[in-house]
Amino acid sequence: MDVQAQSAIATKLFINISVLSIALNSSFFVYLLYSNRLYDLGKCCSSAVLLILPLSEVLKHFYVKQMFQLETGLKSGPPSSSSSSSSARSAGVANARAGRTRWREWFGAAVLFTLATLFYAFICVVLGAPLDQYEETSSLALTLTTVTIFPIILLIGQSHTYQLLLSETLELKSPLTNSYLNLLKNNCIGVILGAWGASVVAPLDWDRPWQVYPIPNVVGSIGGLFGMNVFNLLSTVYISMYRNRRAKAQ
């Protein structure tokens, strides 16, 4: 596949996933507002509400995987020469261990998700979250993990996510998958900036119910994801139009 075709597919991927994300995030906000569940964020009863977020990420993941057939393996060197019988034996062993590997992957993903949640909770406390409001801090940490680390785990698996978090040297086989991974990393920046920036309303003396911790931070994190998706959509459309004009001019 030539570079121009890859660029066209990447543009379609970015536009489609950005539009889908904007629609899902908007639906989440509308549900919070019209169901009067906004002020329940941070409480035990908000757990069911926050389950919408991982379901949205799973939906986006399966849409991308089915529509664009992303390859998530790492780049490797040239394959070593081996006989067909050895390949058949290797395939048999791989099939026999597939179930255990799948359970191991799920367990590792759960451990990584938990570690990321604890890390976010620690950062929240360091930045001033009340120590006695552990339920609210846990809710915020779960939200941040769900919209930052969870999509990356779905895409490349927990072992590769560890490598990405620790080294930043991850290089996947497919350029399209690399581009989508960069999109997810940009979304993480938007989420963190949104959650952090929303903290400015907490100390104001407006005495509004939506100023109660962690409502501004949870809403800010989803708003940051929404804003980054809008930015990705507009920038992708602009770059695509610019390239088309240059191609017609030539």
Stockholm file with secondary structure:
# STOCKHOLM 1.0

chainA/1-250         MDVQAQSAIATKLFINISVLSIALNSSFFVYLLYSNRLYDLGKCCSSAVLLILPLSEVLKHFYVKQMFQLETGLKSGPPSSSSSSSSARSAGVANARAGRTRWREWFGAAVLFTLATLFYAFICVVLGAPLDQYEETSSLALTLTTVTIFPIILLIGQSHTYQLLLSETLELKSPLTNSYLNLLKNNCIGVILGAWGASVVAPLDWDRPWQVYPIPNVVGSIGGLFGMNVFNLLSTVYISMYRNRRAKAQ
#=GR chainA/1-250 SS CCHHHHHHHHHHHHHHHHHHHHHHHHHHHHHHHHTTCGGGTTSGGGHHHHTHHHHHHHHHHHHHHHHHCCCCCBCCCCCCCCCHHHHHHHHHHHHHTHHHHHHHHHHHHHHHHHHHHHHHHHHHHHTTCCTTCHHHHHHHHHHHHHHHHHHHHHHHHHHHHHHHHHHSCCCBSCHHHHHHHHHHHHHHHHHHHHHHHGGGGTTSTTCCGGGSTTHHHHHHHHHHHHHHHHHHHHHHHHHHHHHHHHHHHC
#=GC SS_cons         CCHHHHHHHHHHHHHHHHHHHHHHHHHHHHHHHHTTCGGGTTSGGGHHHHTHHHHHHHHHHHHHHHHHCCCCCBCCCCCCCCCHHHHHHHHHHHHHTHHHHHHHHHHHHHHHHHHHHHHHHHHHHHTTCCTTCHHHHHHHHHHHHHHHHHHHHHHHHHHHHHHHHHHSCCCBSCHHHHHHHHHHHHHHHHHHHHHHHGGGGTTSTTCCGGGSTTHHHHHHHHHHHHHHHHHHHHHHHHHHHHHHHHHHHC
//
